[in-house]
Amino acid sequence: MQSRRRSHRASHHPVVHCGGHGRWSWACACGARGTAASGGWHGAVTAALVHQSLSPGE
């Protein structure tokens, strides 16, 4: 039986949340963070998805 070597890949699954005063931001498990400069919730989700799509290993 052959054993497979698993490669360690960073997980890039950002979480979007609303902070104080209705400010939307996102944070990723890799340590990246961002805030929505404009667009509220939609802007934060879009920025998080861009980060996820540009991150290697996903």
C-alpha positions in Angstrom: 0.0 0.0 0.0 1.4 3.4 -1.0 1.0 6.4 1.3 0.3 9.7 -0.2 2.2 12.8 0.9 -0.1 15.6 1.7 1.2 19.0 0.8 0.4 21.8 3.3 -1.7 24.5 1.7 -2.7 27.7 3.3 -6.5 28.0 3.7 -7.9 31.1 2.2 -11.5 31.4 3.3 -12.2 34.9 4.4 -15.0 35.8 6.8 -17.0 39.0 6.4 -18.4 40.7 9.5 -19.9 44.0 10.6 -18.0 45.9 13.2 -18.9 49.1 15.2 -20.8 51.9 13.5 -21.9 49.6 10.6 -18.4 49.2 9.1 -17.9 46.0 7.2 -14.6 44.2 7.1 -13.2 40.8 6.3 -10.4 38.6 7.8 -8.8 35.5 6.3 -7.2 32.5 8.1 -3.9 33.4 6.5 -3.8 36.7 8.4 -4.9 39.0 5.6 -7.5 41.6 6.6 -9.4 44.4 4.8 -12.2 46.9 5.2 -14.8 48.0 2.7 -13.8 51.5 1.6 -17.2 51.8 -0.2 -20.1 49.5 -1.0 -20.8 48.3 2.6 -21.4 44.6 2.8 -21.2 44.1 -0.9 -17.8 45.8 -1.0 -16.4 43.7 1.8 -17.6 40.4 0.2 -16.2 41.4 -3.2 -12.8 42.2 -1.6 -12.8 39.0 0.3 -13.6 37.0 -2.9 -10.8 38.8 -4.8 -8.3 37.9 -2.0 -9.5 34.2 -2.1 -9.2 34.0 -5.9 -5.7 35.5 -6.0 -4.3 33.4 -3.2 -2.1 30.5 -4.2 -3.0 27.0 -3.2 -6.8 27.3 -3.6 
